[in-house]
Each structure stands twice: as structure tokens, then as C-alpha cells.
Amino acid sequence: MRGQPHCWKIYALYLGKVKLNLGCWIFYQEGYVNIDRDREVRADRYEDISTLPSFEANCANEICAGHVAEHMDDVKASFGRWFEVLKPGGRITITVPDCRGANRMWLERKRFPALELGPDEGIIAITTE
């Protein structure tokens, strides 16, 4: 592995594709590197999901962030780091629980903060080129 980028080498070797489940909490997913900072939950890595310190740029094929964005101190910086870790052509799925708030923004034709998206530009997943 010398001279090659390492994105949590163990998973890259065994799974072929690196898939991250950020803030896994009780939603541990087989086939993913499950990451949480709470050592009382089942996870593969315990670290800050907003900075992902043990992951290099362009190393993850897929990132799932379910119900964690609303807990970030700096959403823009966290999303920027996640996109840095994501490989070109990779997929990131971000789920947030505030359905009423999203609907209100859509009705008022407001833009979503941090993402700079309009209400008619709903997101299911974002894929990098």
C-alpha cells in the first residue's frame, strides 16, 4: 500500500468500494464504514463526522448522512469536507428531518441555506462528476 492513498485501508481492501454511514447511531449498516462520535453506539470508527480526520480526499464512493446535518455547527464546512472525501462520480445522500420547514421554504420560494439551492431543486442524492 506504500505510495497509494489510503482511505481507511482496511475497508478499501475488503469491500472494494468505500461507503460511509455518517452519524450511524442505532442505524448500523453492513457493508459501510459506520462512523459516530458516541462510543456507546455500535460503530466502526469513532470520530467527528464533520471533519472525518481519518479519511483522505477522493476516497469514498458513497456517503450517507441521515439526520445529522441539522446537528452540525458549521453545515457549509461539514458539507465541503464530505464532498472533499467523496470520489469524483461518487454519491452523497443527505437526509434531514424537517419536512415542515422544507415545505415552508418551498412555498415561500426561499433558498435552502448552505446548499444554495432553490425550493424547486429538491435533492434526493448528489453525484459528483
C-alpha positions in Angstrom: 0.0 0.0 0.0 3.0 2.3 0.1 2.7 5.3 -2.1 -1.1 4.8 -2.6 -3.7 7.0 -1.0 -5.3 5.3 2.0 -8.9 5.8 2.8 -9.2 3.7 5.8 -7.2 1.0 4.2 -8.9 -2.0 5.8 -12.2 -1.2 4.2 -10.8 -0.3 0.8 -9.1 -3.7 0.7 -12.0 -5.8 1.8 -15.0 -4.1 0.3 -13.6 -2.7 -2.9 -15.8 0.3 -2.5 -15.7 2.7 0.4 -19.1 3.6 1.7 -19.5 5.8 4.7 -22.5 5.9 7.1 -22.1 9.2 9.0 -23.5 9.5 12.4 -24.8 5.9 12.4 -26.2 5.9 15.9 -28.6 2.9 16.0 -28.7 2.6 12.2 -25.6 0.4 11.7 -25.4 -0.7 8.1 -23.5 -3.7 6.9 -21.1 -3.0 4.0 -20.5 0.6 5.2 -17.9 2.2 7.4 -20.2 3.3 10.2 -19.0 6.4 11.9 -20.2 8.1 15.1 -18.5 10.0 17.9 -20.6 8.3 20.6 -18.7 5.4 21.9 -21.8 3.9 23.4 -23.3 3.0 20.0 -22.1 0.4 17.6 -19.7 1.9 15.0 -16.6 1.0 13.1 -14.9 4.4 13.6 -15.4 6.9 16.4 -14.6 10.4 15.2 -16.0 13.8 14.3 -18.2 13.3 11.2 -17.9 17.0 10.3 -14.2 16.7 9.7 -13.6 13.0 9.1 -10.0 13.2 10.2 -9.0 9.6 9.2 -10.1 9.9 5.6 -8.2 11.4 2.7 -9.7 13.4 -0.2 -11.3 11.5 -3.0 -11.5 8.1 -1.2 -15.2 7.4 -0.7 -17.6 6.0 -3.3 -20.7 6.7 -1.3 -21.6 8.8 1.8 -24.9 8.5 3.7 -25.6 11.3 6.2 -29.0 10.6 7.7 -30.4 13.1 10.2 -27.0 14.6 11.1 -26.8 17.8 9.1 -29.2 19.6 11.4 -26.7 18.9 14.3 -23.7 20.5 12.6 -22.2 23.7 14.0 -20.9 24.7 10.5 -23.0 23.0 7.8 -21.2 24.6 4.9 -17.8 23.5 6.2 -19.0 19.9 7.0 -20.6 19.5 3.6 -17.4 20.9 2.0 -15.4 18.2 3.8 -17.8 15.5 2.8 -17.5 16.5 -0.8 -13.7 16.6 -0.5 -13.7 13.0 0.8 -16.1 11.8 -1.9 -14.6 10.4 -5.1 -15.4 12.0 -8.5 -18.5 10.2 -9.6 -19.4 9.2 -6.1 -22.8 9.6 -4.4 -23.8 11.5 -1.3 -27.2 11.2 0.2 -28.2 13.7 2.9 -31.5 13.3 4.8 -32.9 15.9 7.1 -36.0 15.5 9.3 -37.5 19.0 9.0 -40.2 18.3 6.4 -42.4 21.2 7.5 -39.5 23.6 7.3 -38.6 22.4 3.8 -42.2 22.6 2.7 -42.5 26.2 4.1 -39.3 27.2 2.3 -40.7 25.7 -0.9 -44.0 27.5 -0.6 -42.2 30.8 0.1 -39.8 30.2 -2.8 -36.8 30.6 -0.5 -33.3 29.1 -1.0 -32.0 26.3 1.3 -29.2 27.6 3.5 -25.7 26.2 2.9 -26.6 24.3 -0.2 -27.6 27.5 -2.2 -30.5 25.6 -3.9 -33.9 26.8 -4.7 -37.1 25.1 -3.4 -37.8 23.6 -6.8 -34.3 22.0 -6.9 -35.1 19.2 -4.4 -32.3 16.8 -3.6 -32.5 13.0 -3.4 -28.8 12.5 -4.0 -25.9 14.4 -5.2 -23.4 12.8 -7.6 -20.0 14.4 -8.4 -18.7 14.5 -11.9 
